[in-house]
Amino acid sequence: MSRPTLPDNQHLNPDIDVVVAVQHLPAHSSPERQLFTYVITVHNRSDQTWQLIARHWDIVDATGRATVVDGEGVVGEQPVLPPGGSFTYDSFVTVEATPGRMGGHYVMQDAWGVRAQVPIPAFVLDVPGTRVLN
């Protein structure tokens, strides 16, 4: 197997899908802090094996307060996704004011040590049934 080569001005873009499902947890929330849980599934649709080695999150609440989270892996793991493989995990986030939003990217690494960023689609952190009137 040979290492893939890319022109210097291009980034490796693996065929990896990220699917997010988010849910508000009212029983664990208060007016000052809204708690949300999210379940993420990472699908490797490529013909190469990839490892999820790091994450980056941008979290913004309704007041514009921004939080950046960077760390190794997800939920204490750095899962390896073979071709056709997937990894699902759940976690949580709190925001002080809704609606908020959350998005970011994963850093993936192939068998040769080549790294690539895979976007995590932004999702809304909102309390169901709330209405904003303009």
C-alpha positions as CSV (number, residue, x, y, z in Angstrom):
1,M,0.0,0.0,0.0
2,S,1.4,3.4,-0.9
3,R,0.9,6.7,0.9
4,P,-1.5,9.0,-0.9
5,T,0.2,12.1,-2.3
6,L,-1.6,15.4,-2.7
7,P,-0.5,18.7,-4.2
8,D,0.9,21.1,-1.6
9,N,-2.1,23.4,-2.0
10,Q,-4.8,20.8,-1.3
11,H,-6.0,19.2,1.9
12,L,-7.0,15.6,2.3
13,N,-10.8,15.4,2.4
14,P,-11.8,12.0,3.6
15,D,-15.3,10.7,2.9
16,I,-16.6,10.8,6.5
17,D,-20.1,11.8,7.5
18,V,-21.0,13.2,10.9
19,V,-24.7,12.9,12.1
20,V,-25.9,14.7,15.2
21,A,-29.1,14.3,17.2
22,V,-29.6,16.8,20.1
23,Q,-32.2,16.9,22.9
24,H,-33.0,19.4,25.7
25,L,-33.1,17.9,29.2
26,P,-35.6,20.1,31.1
27,A,-35.3,18.0,34.3
28,H,-31.6,18.9,34.6
29,S,-32.0,22.5,33.5
30,S,-32.6,25.7,35.3
31,P,-33.4,29.3,34.1
32,E,-29.7,30.1,34.4
33,R,-28.4,26.9,32.7
34,Q,-30.0,24.8,30.0
35,L,-28.6,21.3,29.6
36,F,-28.6,19.5,26.2
37,T,-27.5,16.0,25.4
38,Y,-26.3,15.0,21.9
39,V,-25.6,11.8,20.2
40,I,-23.0,11.8,17.3
41,T,-22.4,9.1,14.8
42,V,-19.2,9.3,12.7
43,H,-19.4,7.1,9.5
44,N,-16.3,6.3,7.5
45,R,-17.6,6.1,3.9
46,S,-14.0,6.0,2.4
47,D,-11.9,3.0,1.5
48,Q,-9.2,4.0,4.0
49,T,-9.0,3.5,7.8
50,W,-9.2,6.7,9.8
51,Q,-8.7,7.4,13.5
52,L,-10.5,10.3,15.3
53,I,-7.6,11.9,17.2
54,A,-9.0,15.3,18.3
55,R,-12.0,17.5,18.4
56,H,-12.7,21.2,18.2
57,W,-16.0,22.8,19.3
58,D,-17.3,26.3,18.9
59,I,-20.3,26.9,21.2
60,V,-22.2,30.2,21.2
61,D,-25.2,31.1,23.4
62,A,-28.0,33.6,22.7
63,T,-26.1,36.5,24.2
64,G,-23.1,35.8,21.9
65,R,-21.0,34.3,24.7
66,A,-18.6,32.0,22.9
67,T,-16.8,28.9,24.3
68,V,-14.1,27.0,22.4
69,V,-13.3,23.4,23.4
70,D,-10.3,21.5,22.0
71,G,-9.3,18.1,23.2
72,E,-8.0,14.7,22.3
73,G,-10.4,12.2,20.9
74,V,-14.0,12.0,22.1
75,V,-15.4,10.7,25.5
76,G,-11.9,9.4,26.4
77,E,-11.4,7.5,23.2
78,Q,-9.6,7.9,19.9
79,P,-11.7,5.4,17.8
80,V,-10.4,3.8,14.7
81,L,-12.9,3.6,11.9
82,P,-12.2,1.0,9.2
83,P,-13.7,1.4,5.7
84,G,-17.5,1.3,6.2
85,G,-17.2,1.5,10.0
86,S,-18.8,3.9,12.3
87,F,-18.6,5.2,15.9
88,T,-21.4,6.5,18.0
89,Y,-21.1,8.4,21.3
90,D,-23.1,10.7,23.5
91,S,-22.1,13.8,25.5
92,F,-23.7,16.9,26.9
93,V,-23.4,20.7,26.9
94,T,-24.8,23.6,28.9
95,V,-25.6,27.1,27.8
96,E,-26.8,30.0,29.9
97,A,-29.1,31.5,27.2
98,T,-31.0,29.9,24.4
99,P,-31.1,29.5,21.5
100,G,-27.4,28.6,21.2
101,R,-25.5,26.8,18.5
102,M,-22.7,24.3,18.5
103,G,-20.4,23.1,15.7
104,G,-16.8,22.3,14.9
105,H,-14.6,19.7,13.5
106,Y,-12.8,16.4,14.2
107,V,-9.1,15.9,13.4
108,M,-8.8,12.5,11.7
109,Q,-5.5,10.7,10.9
110,D,-4.9,7.9,8.3
111,A,-2.5,5.0,8.6
112,W,0.4,7.1,7.2
113,G,-0.1,9.9,9.7
114,V,-1.8,12.2,7.3
115,R,-4.3,14.4,9.1
116,A,-7.5,15.9,7.9
117,Q,-10.3,18.0,9.3
118,V,-13.9,16.7,9.1
119,P,-16.6,19.3,9.8
120,I,-19.2,18.6,12.5
121,P,-22.4,20.2,11.2
122,A,-23.6,23.1,13.4
123,F,-26.7,22.4,15.4
124,V,-29.1,24.5,17.5
125,L,-29.4,24.3,21.2
126,D,-32.9,25.5,22.0
127,V,-35.7,24.8,24.4
128,P,-38.7,23.3,22.6
129,G,-41.8,25.4,22.6
130,T,-40.1,28.7,23.2
131,R,-41.0,31.5,20.8
132,V,-39.2,34.7,20.1
133,L,-41.3,37.7,19.1
134,N,-39.8,40.5,17.1
